[in-house]
Amino acid sequence: MAKEKTLIEKVKAKRKSPPKSPFKINTEISTGVGKDGAPPFPWTPELENEIADYISNNAMSLKRCKLNNPHWPEMNCIYERIHKNPKFGEMYELAKQNQTLALNEETLDVVHEIKSNPELVPWGREAIRQFNWQAARLKPRRFGDKTFTETTVITQEDSLDKLK
C-alpha cells in the first residue's frame, strides 16, 4: 500500500500544470455592482443608437469599434445588454446585417489596392473571401449562395379536372 501511494505521488509530481494563456478574458457577468463597488454602466437610448449606427456603417469588428469609441462600455457589457434587452438585441442584429454594405465597400477598396500593387494578390484574395463569407452569413438572402427550389402544389380538385 505504501508503494502505491509513493508511485501515485511520483506520477502527480511529474505532471506539469498546463501553461496559462497570455490572453486575459473577462468572463464576469455584471451583478449590478462591479468588483470595485462601481455602479453598472449607465445605458441611454442615445448610446444604443450610436453603437448601432457606428456598427452598421463600418466594416470592422466590435472590438475595433470599441477602440475607436473609448466612451463605449466594455465588450462583455455590450454583449450582456444584447441578451438582456431584446430591443437593443434587435437593433444590434439589424446593424450587423446592414454592415454587409460596408463590407462590400471594403471589398472594392481591396480590389483597387491590389490593382496598384500586384504583390498583394494573395492577401487580397483572402480578404475578399473573408468579407464575402461574413456578408453571406449576415445577410444570406442578398449575399448568400443562391439555391432555388421550385415546388408545385396540386390539389385534389385540379387532378380531378385533368382526368375529365
C-alpha positions as CSV (number, residue, x, y, z in Angstrom):
1,M,0.0,0.0,0.0
2,A,2.8,2.3,0.8
3,K,4.5,1.6,-2.5
4,E,1.2,2.5,-4.3
5,K,1.0,5.8,-2.6
6,T,4.6,6.7,-3.4
7,L,4.1,5.8,-7.0
8,I,0.9,7.9,-7.3
9,E,2.7,10.8,-5.6
10,K,5.6,10.4,-8.1
11,V,3.2,10.5,-11.1
12,K,1.5,13.6,-9.7
13,A,4.8,15.3,-9.1
14,K,5.9,14.6,-12.7
15,R,2.7,16.1,-14.2
16,K,3.0,19.7,-15.2
17,S,0.2,22.1,-14.9
18,P,-1.0,23.4,-18.3
19,P,0.5,26.7,-19.4
20,K,-1.6,29.8,-18.7
21,S,-3.0,31.7,-21.6
22,P,-1.4,35.1,-22.3
23,F,-4.9,36.4,-23.1
24,K,-7.0,37.9,-20.3
25,I,-10.7,37.3,-21.0
26,N,-13.2,39.0,-18.7
27,T,-15.9,36.3,-18.2
28,E,-17.7,38.0,-15.4
29,I,-21.3,38.8,-15.7
30,S,-22.3,42.1,-14.0
31,T,-24.4,41.7,-11.0
32,G,-25.4,45.4,-10.7
33,V,-22.2,46.3,-8.9
34,G,-18.6,46.0,-10.2
35,K,-15.7,44.4,-8.4
36,D,-14.7,47.8,-7.1
37,G,-18.3,48.6,-6.0
38,A,-18.9,50.8,-9.0
39,P,-22.5,51.1,-10.3
40,P,-23.4,49.4,-13.6
41,F,-22.8,51.2,-16.9
42,P,-25.4,53.9,-17.5
43,W,-27.1,52.9,-20.7
44,T,-29.1,55.5,-22.6
45,P,-31.1,55.2,-25.8
46,E,-28.8,57.7,-27.5
47,L,-25.8,55.4,-26.7
48,E,-27.6,52.4,-28.0
49,N,-28.4,54.2,-31.3
50,E,-24.8,55.4,-31.6
51,I,-23.5,51.9,-31.2
52,A,-25.9,50.5,-33.8
53,D,-25.2,53.3,-36.2
54,Y,-21.5,53.0,-35.9
55,I,-21.5,49.3,-36.4
56,S,-23.8,49.4,-39.4
57,N,-21.6,52.0,-41.2
58,N,-18.2,50.5,-40.5
59,A,-16.7,47.2,-41.7
60,M,-14.9,46.3,-38.6
61,S,-15.3,44.1,-35.6
62,L,-16.9,45.2,-32.4
63,K,-13.5,45.2,-30.7
64,R,-12.1,47.7,-33.2
65,C,-15.3,49.8,-33.0
66,K,-14.8,49.9,-29.2
67,L,-11.2,51.0,-29.7
68,N,-12.4,53.9,-31.8
69,N,-15.0,54.9,-29.3
70,P,-13.5,54.8,-25.8
71,H,-16.6,56.1,-24.1
72,W,-18.5,52.9,-25.0
73,P,-18.8,50.2,-22.4
74,E,-16.6,47.1,-22.4
75,M,-17.5,44.4,-25.0
76,N,-18.8,42.0,-22.4
77,C,-21.2,44.7,-21.2
78,I,-22.4,45.3,-24.7
79,Y,-23.0,41.5,-25.2
80,E,-24.8,41.4,-21.9
81,R,-27.0,44.2,-22.9
82,I,-27.8,42.5,-26.2
83,H,-29.0,39.4,-24.3
84,K,-30.9,41.3,-21.5
85,N,-32.6,44.0,-23.7
86,P,-34.5,42.5,-26.7
87,K,-34.9,45.9,-28.3
88,F,-31.2,46.6,-28.3
89,G,-30.5,43.0,-29.4
90,E,-32.7,43.6,-32.5
91,M,-31.0,46.9,-33.2
92,Y,-27.6,45.2,-32.9
93,E,-28.7,42.4,-35.2
94,L,-30.0,44.8,-37.8
95,A,-26.8,46.9,-37.5
96,K,-24.7,43.8,-38.2
97,Q,-26.9,42.9,-41.2
98,N,-26.5,46.5,-42.6
99,Q,-22.8,46.2,-42.0
100,T,-22.7,43.9,-45.1
101,L,-22.9,47.0,-47.3
102,A,-19.8,48.5,-45.6
103,L,-18.1,45.1,-46.1
104,N,-19.0,45.3,-49.8
105,E,-17.4,48.8,-50.0
106,E,-14.3,47.4,-48.2
107,T,-14.1,44.7,-50.8
108,L,-14.0,47.3,-53.6
109,D,-11.2,49.2,-51.7
110,V,-9.2,45.9,-51.5
111,V,-9.6,45.4,-55.3
112,H,-8.3,48.9,-56.0
113,E,-5.4,48.3,-53.6
114,I,-4.5,45.1,-55.5
115,K,-4.6,46.9,-58.8
116,S,-1.9,49.4,-57.5
117,N,0.2,46.6,-56.0
118,P,0.0,43.2,-57.6
119,E,2.2,41.6,-54.9
120,L,-0.9,41.9,-52.6
121,V,-3.0,39.4,-54.7
122,P,-2.8,36.5,-52.2
123,W,-3.7,38.8,-49.3
124,G,-6.5,40.5,-51.2
125,R,-7.9,37.2,-52.3
126,E,-8.1,36.0,-48.7
127,A,-9.5,39.3,-47.5
128,I,-12.2,39.3,-50.2
129,R,-13.1,35.7,-49.4
130,Q,-13.5,36.6,-45.7
131,F,-15.6,39.7,-46.5
132,N,-17.9,37.6,-48.7
133,W,-18.2,34.8,-46.2
134,Q,-19.1,37.3,-43.5
135,A,-21.6,39.0,-45.7
136,A,-23.2,35.7,-46.7
137,R,-23.7,34.8,-43.0
138,L,-25.1,38.2,-42.0
139,K,-27.4,38.7,-45.0
140,P,-27.9,35.3,-46.7
141,R,-30.8,36.3,-48.9
142,R,-28.8,39.0,-50.6
143,F,-25.2,37.7,-50.4
144,G,-25.5,34.0,-49.7
145,D,-25.2,31.1,-52.1
146,K,-28.3,31.2,-54.3
147,T,-30.3,28.0,-54.5
148,F,-33.8,27.8,-55.9
149,T,-36.3,25.2,-55.1
150,E,-39.4,25.0,-57.2
151,T,-42.4,23.3,-55.7
152,T,-45.7,22.6,-57.4
153,V,-48.8,22.1,-55.3
154,I,-51.6,20.1,-57.0
155,T,-54.9,20.0,-55.2
156,Q,-57.3,17.1,-55.5
157,E,-59.8,19.2,-57.4
158,D,-57.2,20.1,-60.0
159,S,-56.2,16.5,-60.6
160,L,-59.9,15.5,-60.9
161,D,-60.4,18.3,-63.5
162,K,-57.5,16.9,-65.5
163,L,-59.0,13.5,-65.6
164,K,-62.3,14.7,-67.1
